[in-house]
Amino acid sequence: MASALVRGGRSKPHLAIVRHSSTLTTTTKASHHKEHSQNQVYLKPNDIIGSWSPPKDPKEAEAKLALLRRDYAKQVKELRKQYIHEMELQRQEQLRKDEARKVEILRQREERNKSKAAAAQARAAERKAFEEEFRHTLLCR
């Protein structure tokens, strides 16, 4: 009996935690869905959907169905071509952006290297002047 109480005691808090975490996940998904649905651009309704009226002759029904399927296949093929074209344009745009970013990084790196080199030359000149002055001071004594 004690083991039944312990088991029962363990399962209830665990269920409460699971329920609580699933509630949090649901609200997060709902807000994302709401935002997505506000930004979504929908296509116009398709004429094929709901256009089927079954004729009495089975051969005629088969022919009409084949025609509908063929038209639908053409539309899907065209939509896929458009999608592939859009994805290719996006890929090319991303490549252009990446290339521009690389060029900018290289330019900034060159500028940093030039400024570091100039600072190093200035420090070398200061060090040389200080050493000359120090030698002169030592020789004059």
CNS distance restraints for C-alpha pairs under 8 A (distance, minus, plus):
assign (resid   1 and name CA) (resid   5 and name CA) 6.42 0.50 0.50
assign (resid   2 and name CA) (resid   6 and name CA) 6.22 0.50 0.50
assign (resid   3 and name CA) (resid   7 and name CA) 6.01 0.50 0.50
assign (resid   4 and name CA) (resid   8 and name CA) 5.97 0.50 0.50
assign (resid   5 and name CA) (resid   9 and name CA) 5.91 0.50 0.50
assign (resid   6 and name CA) (resid  10 and name CA) 6.18 0.50 0.50
assign (resid   7 and name CA) (resid  11 and name CA) 6.29 0.50 0.50
assign (resid   8 and name CA) (resid  12 and name CA) 6.52 0.50 0.50
assign (resid   9 and name CA) (resid  13 and name CA) 7.22 0.50 0.50
assign (resid  10 and name CA) (resid  14 and name CA) 6.57 0.50 0.50
assign (resid  11 and name CA) (resid  15 and name CA) 6.19 0.50 0.50
assign (resid  12 and name CA) (resid  16 and name CA) 6.28 0.50 0.50
assign (resid  13 and name CA) (resid  17 and name CA) 6.25 0.50 0.50
assign (resid  14 and name CA) (resid  18 and name CA) 6.29 0.50 0.50
assign (resid  15 and name CA) (resid  19 and name CA) 6.05 0.50 0.50
assign (resid  16 and name CA) (resid  20 and name CA) 6.06 0.50 0.50
assign (resid  17 and name CA) (resid  21 and name CA) 6.13 0.50 0.50
assign (resid  18 and name CA) (resid  22 and name CA) 6.10 0.50 0.50
assign (resid  19 and name CA) (resid  23 and name CA) 6.20 0.50 0.50
assign (resid  20 and name CA) (resid  24 and name CA) 6.47 0.50 0.50
assign (resid  21 and name CA) (resid  25 and name CA) 6.28 0.50 0.50
assign (resid  22 and name CA) (resid  26 and name CA) 6.11 0.50 0.50
assign (resid  23 and name CA) (resid  27 and name CA) 6.39 0.50 0.50
assign (resid  24 and name CA) (resid  28 and name CA) 6.36 0.50 0.50
assign (resid  25 and name CA) (resid  29 and name CA) 6.23 0.50 0.50
assign (resid  26 and name CA) (resid  30 and name CA) 6.04 0.50 0.50
assign (resid  27 and name CA) (resid  31 and name CA) 6.26 0.50 0.50
assign (resid  28 and name CA) (resid  32 and name CA) 6.35 0.50 0.50
assign (resid  29 and name CA) (resid  33 and name CA) 5.98 0.50 0.50
assign (resid  30 and name CA) (resid  34 and name CA) 6.09 0.50 0.50
assign (resid  31 and name CA) (resid  35 and name CA) 6.22 0.50 0.50
assign (resid  32 and name CA) (resid  36 and name CA) 6.06 0.50 0.50
assign (resid  33 and name CA) (resid  37 and name CA) 5.99 0.50 0.50
assign (resid  34 and name CA) (resid  38 and name CA) 6.30 0.50 0.50
assign (resid  35 and name CA) (resid  39 and name CA) 6.52 0.50 0.50
assign (resid  36 and name CA) (resid  40 and name CA) 5.96 0.50 0.50
assign (resid  47 and name CA) (resid  51 and name CA) 6.70 0.50 0.50
assign (resid  48 and name CA) (resid  52 and name CA) 7.65 0.50 0.50
assign (resid  48 and name CA) (resid  68 and name CA) 7.01 0.50 0.50
assign (resid  48 and name CA) (resid  72 and name CA) 7.36 0.50 0.50
assign (resid  54 and name CA) (resid  61 and name CA) 6.12 0.50 0.50
assign (resid  55 and name CA) (resid  60 and name CA) 6.73 0.50 0.50
assign (resid  55 and name CA) (resid  61 and name CA) 5.57 0.50 0.50
assign (resid  56 and name CA) (resid  60 and name CA) 7.86 0.50 0.50
assign (resid  56 and name CA) (resid  61 and name CA) 7.49 0.50 0.50
assign (resid  57 and name CA) (resid  61 and name CA) 6.27 0.50 0.50
assign (resid  58 and name CA) (resid  62 and name CA) 6.11 0.50 0.50
assign (resid  59 and name CA) (resid  63 and name CA) 6.21 0.50 0.50
assign (resid  60 and name CA) (resid  64 and name CA) 6.14 0.50 0.50
assign (resid  61 and name CA) (resid  65 and name CA) 6.02 0.50 0.50
assign (resid  62 and name CA) (resid  66 and name CA) 6.07 0.50 0.50
assign (resid  63 and name CA) (resid  67 and name CA) 6.20 0.50 0.50
assign (resid  64 and name CA) (resid  68 and name CA) 6.19 0.50 0.50
assign (resid  65 and name CA) (resid  69 and name CA) 6.10 0.50 0.50
assign (resid  66 and name CA) (resid  70 and name CA) 6.09 0.50 0.50
assign (resid  67 and name CA) (resid  71 and name CA) 6.19 0.50 0.50
assign (resid  68 and name CA) (resid  72 and name CA) 6.06 0.50 0.50
assign (resid  69 and name CA) (resid  73 and name CA) 6.03 0.50 0.50
assign (resid  70 and name CA) (resid  74 and name CA) 6.25 0.50 0.50
assign (resid  71 and name CA) (resid  75 and name CA) 6.29 0.50 0.50
assign (resid  72 and name CA) (resid  76 and name CA) 6.17 0.50 0.50
assign (resid  73 and name CA) (resid  77 and name CA) 6.04 0.50 0.50
assign (resid  74 and name CA) (resid  78 and name CA) 6.19 0.50 0.50
assign (resid  75 and name CA) (resid  79 and name CA) 6.10 0.50 0.50
assign (resid  76 and name CA) (resid  80 and name CA) 6.08 0.50 0.50
assign (resid  77 and name CA) (resid  81 and name CA) 6.29 0.50 0.50
assign (resid  78 and name CA) (resid  82 and name CA) 6.31 0.50 0.50
assign (resid  79 and name CA) (resid  83 and name CA) 6.16 0.50 0.50
assign (resid  80 and name CA) (resid  84 and name CA) 6.09 0.50 0.50
assign (resid  81 and name CA) (resid  85 and name CA) 6.12 0.50 0.50
assign (resid  82 and name CA) (resid  86 and name CA) 6.13 0.50 0.50
assign (resid  83 and name CA) (resid  87 and name CA) 6.10 0.50 0.50
assign (resid  84 and name CA) (resid  88 and name CA) 6.13 0.50 0.50
assign (resid  85 and name CA) (resid  89 and name CA) 6.27 0.50 0.50
assign (resid  86 and name CA) (resid  90 and name CA) 6.19 0.50 0.50
assign (resid  87 and name CA) (resid  91 and name CA) 6.07 0.50 0.50
assign (resid  88 and name CA) (resid  92 and name CA) 6.15 0.50 0.50
assign (resid  89 and name CA) (resid  93 and name CA) 6.12 0.50 0.50
assign (resid  90 and name CA) (resid  94 and name CA) 6.10 0.50 0.50
assign (resid  91 and name CA) (resid  95 and name CA) 6.19 0.50 0.50
assign (resid  92 and name CA) (resid  96 and name CA) 6.23 0.50 0.50
assign (resid  93 and name CA) (resid  97 and name CA) 6.22 0.50 0.50
assign (resid  94 and name CA) (resid  98 and name CA) 6.06 0.50 0.50
assign (resid  95 and name CA) (resid  99 and name CA) 6.08 0.50 0.50
assign (resid  96 and name CA) (resid 100 and name CA) 6.13 0.50 0.50
assign (resid  97 and name CA) (resid 101 and name CA) 6.08 0.50 0.50
assign (resid  98 and name CA) (resid 102 and name CA) 6.17 0.50 0.50
assign (resid  99 and name CA) (resid 103 and name CA) 6.21 0.50 0.50
assign (resid 100 and name CA) (resid 104 and name CA) 6.16 0.50 0.50
assign (resid 101 and name CA) (resid 105 and name CA) 6.14 0.50 0.50
assign (resid 102 and name CA) (resid 106 and name CA) 6.17 0.50 0.50
assign (resid 103 and name CA) (resid 107 and name CA) 6.17 0.50 0.50
assign (resid 104 and name CA) (resid 108 and name CA) 6.17 0.50 0.50
assign (resid 105 and name CA) (resid 109 and name CA) 6.07 0.50 0.50
assign (resid 106 and name CA) (resid 110 and name CA) 6.14 0.50 0.50
assign (resid 107 and name CA) (resid 111 and name CA) 6.25 0.50 0.50
assign (resid 108 and name CA) (resid 112 and name CA) 6.17 0.50 0.50
assign (resid 109 and name CA) (resid 113 and name CA) 6.10 0.50 0.50
assign (resid 110 and name CA) (resid 114 and name CA) 6.10 0.50 0.50
assign (resid 111 and name CA) (resid 115 and name CA) 6.16 0.50 0.50
assign (resid 112 and name CA) (resid 116 and name CA) 6.03 0.50 0.50
assign (resid 113 and name CA) (resid 117 and name CA) 6.03 0.50 0.50
assign (resid 114 and name CA) (resid 118 and name CA) 6.10 0.50 0.50
assign (resid 115 and name CA) (resid 119 and name CA) 6.08 0.50 0.50
assign (resid 116 and name CA) (resid 120 and name CA) 6.03 0.50 0.50
assign (resid 117 and name CA) (resid 121 and name CA) 6.13 0.50 0.50
assign (resid 118 and name CA) (resid 122 and name CA) 6.16 0.50 0.50
assign (resid 119 and name CA) (resid 123 and name CA) 6.15 0.50 0.50
assign (resid 120 and name CA) (resid 124 and name CA) 6.03 0.50 0.50
assign (resid 121 and name CA) (resid 125 and name CA) 6.09 0.50 0.50
assign (resid 122 and name CA) (resid 126 and name CA) 6.20 0.50 0.50
assign (resid 123 and name CA) (resid 127 and name CA) 5.97 0.50 0.50
assign (resid 124 and name CA) (resid 128 and name CA) 6.01 0.50 0.50
assign (resid 125 and name CA) (resid 129 and name CA) 6.11 0.50 0.50
assign (resid 126 and name CA) (resid 130 and name CA) 6.05 0.50 0.50
assign (resid 127 and name CA) (resid 131 and name CA) 6.08 0.50 0.50
assign (resid 128 and name CA) (resid 132 and name CA) 6.12 0.50 0.50
assign (resid 129 and name CA) (resid 133 and name CA) 6.10 0.50 0.50
assign (resid 130 and name CA) (resid 134 and name CA) 5.99 0.50 0.50
assign (resid 131 and name CA) (resid 135 and name CA) 6.03 0.50 0.50
assign (resid 132 and name CA) (resid 136 and name CA) 6.03 0.50 0.50
assign (resid 133 and name CA) (resid 137 and name CA) 6.07 0.50 0.50
assign (resid 134 and name CA) (resid 138 and name CA) 6.16 0.50 0.50
assign (resid 135 and name CA) (resid 139 and name CA) 6.07 0.50 0.50
assign (resid 136 and name CA) (resid 140 and name CA) 6.05 0.50 0.50
assign (resid 137 and name CA) (resid 141 and name CA) 6.67 0.50 0.50
